[in-house]
Amino acid sequence: MTPRPVARLTALAQGYGSHRIIEGLHLFVQPGVTGLLGPNGAGKTTLFRTLATIAPPQSGTLELFGKPVTSERDVRRVRPRIGYLPQDFGYYPAFSVTDFVRYSAWLREVPSKEAESATKEALAAVGLAGRARDRMKSLSGGMLRRAGIAAAIVGSPALLLLDEPTVGLDPAQRLDFRELIRSLARDGAAVVLSTHLVEDVGAACDTVLVLDDGRLVHSGTPQELAALSTPAAPGDSPLERGYMTVLSGHGTTEEAAC
């Protein structure tokens, strides 16, 4: 039996004011790990902001956890089940790392009796248990990114949206991150990972989407994307060449399952 989609977008149009970034997008998100690829300006961050209920659709529909999201009441209902790591996230510099993640747990309405253990688990998962008392302002760029990941995963959200999560991580930390998101998916979460690092998609994702100019131009497994590569396409691996081939061919799909 096919699992019920965690999120579904139908005929989505989204942008800022009169400037449309996404037009007529159809897709649905199922449990597992989905990679989102696309050049700068393709609409990836706009898509994430829509799925995170930060930006309501200009037109079209958004369904989360089987129900339409059409009002502020609906937003309040679904937000505790969403973890979101934006590309640039804010924090109080004087907060300790624990304070920062615990505050995220509070925002996600993690029950108070569970918040302490959930915070410790999230920090351990990203390798920051030993820096729990450090001030956020003292962290390196890579440590800040890991703190952001911990804030996104605390409380085990059902839908996890990660925008460029591995920026600033060294190779060993990226390997640990891949295993972390695979473990979250095994526990039933739907993880959507936006990245420019194609090798992370190939190693960690069940499904890959390619977005270009606000349109979905490919959906499939990493193996299916790699199989589209042409010898003339730039790239150092079949997956990179398949990605570049899709961008140059710019084919479209009507609806994508991810």
One Martini backbone bead per residue (centre of mass of N, CA, C, O) as a GRO file, in nm:
protein
  258
    1MET     BB    1   0.095   0.037   0.024
    2THR     BB    2   0.060   0.363  -0.024
    3PRO     BB    3   0.149   0.624   0.132
    4ARG     BB    4   0.054   0.900   0.265
    5PRO     BB    5   0.091   1.208   0.208
    6VAL     BB    6   0.241   1.472   0.375
    7ALA     BB    7   0.248   1.640   0.099
    8ARG     BB    8   0.054   1.878  -0.113
    9LEU     BB    9   0.069   2.018  -0.444
   10THR     BB   10  -0.164   2.233  -0.633
   11ALA     BB   11  -0.119   2.461  -0.859
   12LEU     BB   12   0.125   2.630  -0.779
   13ALA     BB   13   0.153   2.976  -0.685
   14GLN     BB   14   0.459   3.175  -0.640
   15GLY     BB   15   0.570   3.481  -0.462
   16TYR     BB   16   0.638   3.844  -0.493
   17GLY     BB   17   0.382   3.981  -0.552
   18SER     BB   18   0.407   4.004  -0.904
   19HIS     BB   19   0.639   3.794  -0.865
   20ARG     BB   20   0.693   3.495  -1.019
   21ILE     BB   21   0.844   3.173  -0.935
   22ILE     BB   22   0.589   2.987  -0.925
   23GLU     BB   23   0.411   2.769  -1.172
   24GLY     BB   24   0.207   2.503  -1.169
   25LEU     BB   25   0.266   2.313  -0.916
   26HIS     BB   26   0.318   1.952  -0.879
   27LEU     BB   27   0.325   1.774  -0.560
   28PHE     BB   28   0.450   1.498  -0.350
   29VAL     BB   29   0.512   1.387  -0.007
   30GLN     BB   30   0.693   1.125   0.129
   31PRO     BB   31   0.831   0.910   0.301
   32GLY     BB   32   1.165   1.001   0.325
   33VAL     BB   33   1.426   1.095   0.091
   34THR     BB   34   1.454   1.419  -0.060
   35GLY     BB   35   1.593   1.574  -0.339
   36LEU     BB   36   1.678   1.923  -0.416
   37LEU     BB   37   1.733   2.058  -0.732
   38GLY     BB   38   1.900   2.364  -0.845
   39PRO     BB   39   1.941   2.659  -0.940
   40ASN     BB   40   1.970   2.964  -0.892
   41GLY     BB   41   1.632   3.077  -0.882
   42ALA     BB   42   1.429   2.820  -0.909
   43GLY     BB   43   1.253   2.792  -0.606
   44LYS     BB   44   1.336   2.636  -0.345
   45THR     BB   45   1.288   2.835  -0.109
   46THR     BB   46   0.994   2.896  -0.181
   47LEU     BB   47   0.897   2.608  -0.142
   48PHE     BB   48   0.978   2.582   0.155
   49ARG     BB   49   0.805   2.820   0.263
   50THR     BB   50   0.543   2.682   0.188
   51LEU     BB   51   0.572   2.410   0.344
   52ALA     BB   52   0.626   2.583   0.623
   53THR     BB   53   0.395   2.820   0.628
   54ILE     BB   54   0.512   3.115   0.564
   55ALA     BB   55   0.399   3.103   0.259
   56PRO     BB   56   0.126   3.148   0.108
   57PRO     BB   57  -0.045   3.080  -0.148
   58GLN     BB   58  -0.148   3.252  -0.427
   59SER     BB   59  -0.210   2.971  -0.559
   60GLY     BB   60  -0.362   2.701  -0.485
   61THR     BB   61  -0.263   2.402  -0.297
   62LEU     BB   62  -0.221   2.295   0.053
   63GLU     BB   63  -0.119   1.983   0.195
   64LEU     BB   64  -0.112   1.851   0.538
   65PHE     BB   65  -0.162   1.557   0.670
   66GLY     BB   66  -0.443   1.536   0.481
   67LYS     BB   67  -0.486   1.862   0.496
   68PRO     BB   68  -0.582   2.161   0.445
   69VAL     BB   69  -0.417   2.489   0.410
   70THR     BB   70  -0.623   2.801   0.479
   71SER     BB   71  -0.538   2.889   0.777
   72GLU     BB   72  -0.424   2.983   1.081
   73ARG     BB   73  -0.529   2.733   1.220
   74ASP     BB   74  -0.386   2.531   1.036
   75VAL     BB   75  -0.100   2.627   1.093
   76ARG     BB   76  -0.103   2.567   1.401
   77ARG     BB   77  -0.150   2.261   1.361
   78VAL     BB   78   0.121   2.187   1.177
   79ARG     BB   79   0.390   2.314   1.285
   80PRO     BB   80   0.479   2.102   1.508
   81ARG     BB   81   0.545   1.891   1.244
   82ILE     BB   82   0.775   2.102   1.159
   83GLY     BB   83   1.101   2.111   1.019
   84TYR     BB   84   1.323   2.408   0.979
   85LEU     BB   85   1.610   2.487   0.764
   86PRO     BB   86   1.743   2.756   0.675
   87GLN     BB   87   2.000   2.903   0.529
   88ASP     BB   88   1.919   3.151   0.719
   89PHE     BB   89   1.951   3.182   1.071
   90GLY     BB   90   1.839   3.283   1.372
   91TYR     BB   91   1.989   3.421   1.685
   92TYR     BB   92   2.091   3.434   2.010
   93PRO     BB   93   2.410   3.490   2.103
   94ALA     BB   94   2.367   3.427   2.428
   95PHE     BB   95   2.289   3.163   2.373
   96SER     BB   96   2.287   2.856   2.421
   97VAL     BB   97   2.265   2.567   2.264
   98THR     BB   98   2.040   2.463   2.441
   99ASP     BB   99   1.854   2.707   2.427
  100PHE     BB  100   1.806   2.699   2.122
  101VAL     BB  101   1.680   2.413   2.107
  102ARG     BB  102   1.467   2.448   2.328
  103TYR     BB  103   1.314   2.675   2.186
  104SER     BB  104   1.230   2.502   1.943
  105ALA     BB  105   1.067   2.304   2.113
  106TRP     BB  106   0.862   2.512   2.210
  107LEU     BB  107   0.759   2.600   1.931
  108ARG     BB  108   0.677   2.282   1.874
  109GLU     BB  109   0.534   2.171   2.135
  110VAL     BB  110   0.703   2.023   2.324
  111PRO     BB  111   0.677   1.865   2.590
  112SER     BB  112   0.817   1.950   2.887
  113LYS     BB  113   0.890   1.647   2.978
  114GLU     BB  114   1.058   1.613   2.681
  115ALA     BB  115   1.256   1.850   2.606
  116GLU     BB  116   1.524   1.773   2.737
  117SER     BB  117   1.570   1.500   2.595
  118ALA     BB  118   1.534   1.607   2.304
  119THR     BB  119   1.774   1.802   2.313
  120LYS     BB  120   1.996   1.595   2.371
  121GLU     BB  121   1.945   1.418   2.123
  122ALA     BB  122   1.998   1.636   1.907
  123LEU     BB  123   2.289   1.705   1.991
  124ALA     BB  124   2.403   1.420   1.960
  125ALA     BB  125   2.330   1.381   1.653
  126VAL     BB  126   2.540   1.646   1.582
  127GLY     BB  127   2.791   1.663   1.790
  128LEU     BB  128   2.705   1.882   2.059
  129ALA     BB  129   2.719   1.783   2.358
  130GLY     BB  130   3.004   1.930   2.434
  131ARG     BB  131   2.851   2.235   2.351
  132ALA     BB  132   2.588   2.308   2.519
  133ARG     BB  133   2.711   2.572   2.689
  134ASP     BB  134   2.768   2.730   2.459
  135ARG     BB  135   2.774   3.001   2.276
  136MET     BB  136   2.662   3.089   1.976
  137LYS     BB  137   2.887   3.314   1.917
  138SER     BB  138   3.132   3.083   1.943
  139LEU     BB  139   3.071   2.949   1.683
  140SER     BB  140   3.122   2.801   1.414
  141GLY     BB  141   2.990   2.751   1.111
  142GLY     BB  142   2.954   2.440   1.141
  143MET     BB  143   2.823   2.448   1.425
  144LEU     BB  144   2.582   2.621   1.351
  145ARG     BB  145   2.463   2.419   1.154
  146ARG     BB  146   2.424   2.193   1.362
  147ALA     BB  147   2.234   2.354   1.543
  148GLY     BB  148   2.016   2.387   1.325
  149ILE     BB  149   1.958   2.087   1.292
  150ALA     BB  150   1.873   2.036   1.583
  151ALA     BB  151   1.632   2.237   1.575
  152ALA     BB  152   1.481   2.077   1.343
  153ILE     BB  153   1.473   1.774   1.497
  154VAL     BB  154   1.336   1.842   1.740
  155GLY     BB  155   1.076   1.618   1.821
  156SER     BB  156   1.025   1.461   1.560
  157PRO     BB  157   0.936   1.546   1.283
  158ALA     BB  158   0.744   1.461   0.997
  159LEU     BB  159   0.859   1.731   0.859
  160LEU     BB  160   1.173   1.792   0.684
  161LEU     BB  161   1.344   2.106   0.613
  162LEU     BB  162   1.654   2.137   0.419
  163ASP     BB  163   1.867   2.420   0.360
  164GLU     BB  164   2.174   2.368   0.314
  165PRO     BB  165   2.300   2.176   0.564
  166THR     BB  166   2.626   2.124   0.463
  167VAL     BB  167   2.729   2.391   0.513
  168GLY     BB  168   3.052   2.373   0.668
  169LEU     BB  169   3.099   2.077   0.643
  170ASP     BB  170   3.278   1.817   0.677
  171PRO     BB  171   3.313   1.508   0.551
  172ALA     BB  172   3.242   1.357   0.816
  173GLN     BB  173   2.983   1.523   0.879
  174ARG     BB  174   2.833   1.447   0.619
  175LEU     BB  175   2.815   1.147   0.680
  176ASP     BB  176   2.655   1.181   0.942
  177PHE     BB  177   2.416   1.326   0.814
  178ARG     BB  178   2.320   1.105   0.628
  179GLU     BB  179   2.255   0.905   0.857
  180LEU     BB  180   2.052   1.078   1.003
  181ILE     BB  181   1.835   1.102   0.774
  182ARG     BB  182   1.795   0.801   0.741
  183SER     BB  183   1.693   0.751   1.032
  184LEU     BB  184   1.446   0.937   1.014
  185ALA     BB  185   1.311   0.780   0.782
  186ARG     BB  186   1.290   0.507   0.931
  187ASP     BB  187   1.088   0.659   1.146
  188GLY     BB  188   0.883   0.823   0.914
  189ALA     BB  189   1.001   1.058   0.781
  190ALA     BB  190   0.996   1.358   0.586
  191VAL     BB  191   1.272   1.443   0.377
  192VAL     BB  192   1.391   1.763   0.261
  193LEU     BB  193   1.673   1.828   0.039
  194SER     BB  194   1.863   2.114  -0.019
  195THR     BB  195   2.115   2.120  -0.287
  196HIS     BB  196   2.445   2.140  -0.461
  197LEU     BB  197   2.519   1.842  -0.364
  198VAL     BB  198   2.492   1.569  -0.549
  199GLU     BB  199   2.626   1.346  -0.371
  200ASP     BB  200   2.419   1.361  -0.138
  201VAL     BB  201   2.180   1.260  -0.302
  202GLY     BB  202   2.298   0.985  -0.393
  203ALA     BB  203   2.351   0.879  -0.086
  204ALA     BB  204   2.048   0.967   0.069
  205CYS     BB  205   1.830   0.939  -0.162
  206ASP     BB  206   1.529   0.823  -0.308
  207THR     BB  207   1.462   1.112  -0.426
  208VAL     BB  208   1.461   1.337  -0.716
  209LEU     BB  209   1.448   1.686  -0.772
  210VAL     BB  210   1.403   1.924  -1.046
  211LEU     BB  211   1.447   2.274  -1.045
  212ASP     BB  212   1.332   2.523  -1.297
  213ASP     BB  213   1.192   2.814  -1.319
  214GLY     BB  214   0.949   2.698  -1.125
  215ARG     BB  215   0.994   2.402  -1.242
  216LEU     BB  216   0.936   2.068  -1.293
  217VAL     BB  217   1.187   1.856  -1.471
  218HIS     BB  218   1.223   1.625  -1.241
  219SER     BB  219   1.146   1.273  -1.140
  220GLY     BB  220   1.332   1.043  -0.925
  221THR     BB  221   1.582   0.856  -0.903
  222PRO     BB  222   1.916   0.870  -0.898
  223GLN     BB  223   1.946   0.651  -1.118
  224GLU     BB  224   1.760   0.787  -1.328
  225LEU     BB  225   1.926   1.044  -1.356
  226ALA     BB  226   2.196   0.913  -1.439
  227ALA     BB  227   2.073   0.775  -1.705
  228LEU     BB  228   2.051   1.073  -1.857
  229SER     BB  229   2.325   1.094  -1.934
  230THR     BB  230   2.569   1.265  -2.129
  231PRO     BB  231   2.881   1.292  -2.259
  232ALA     BB  232   2.861   1.621  -2.296
  233ALA     BB  233   2.810   1.660  -2.013
  234PRO     BB  234   2.871   1.808  -1.735
  235GLY     BB  235   3.081   1.631  -1.505
  236ASP     BB  236   3.203   1.373  -1.254
  237SER     BB  237   2.923   1.221  -1.282
  238PRO     BB  238   2.637   1.075  -1.371
  239LEU     BB  239   2.458   1.256  -1.190
  240GLU     BB  240   2.564   1.529  -1.286
  241ARG     BB  241   2.507   1.479  -1.589
  242GLY     BB  242   2.204   1.432  -1.556
  243TYR     BB  243   2.137   1.707  -1.440
  244MET     BB  244   2.248   1.876  -1.682
  245THR     BB  245   2.068   1.744  -1.894
  246VAL     BB  246   1.797   1.834  -1.778
  247LEU     BB  247   1.849   2.138  -1.789
  248SER     BB  248   1.894   2.148  -2.100
  249GLY     BB  249   1.614   2.004  -2.178
  250HIS     BB  250   1.361   2.088  -2.006
  251GLY     BB  251   1.170   1.893  -1.892
  252THR     BB  252   0.839   1.783  -1.789
  253THR     BB  253   0.618   1.738  -1.505
  254GLU     BB  254   0.304   1.719  -1.366
  255GLU     BB  255   0.379   1.498  -1.134
  256ALA     BB  256   0.530   1.447  -0.812
  257ALA     BB  257   0.690   1.194  -0.630
  258CYS     BB  258   0.858   1.213  -0.283
   0.00000   0.00000   0.00000
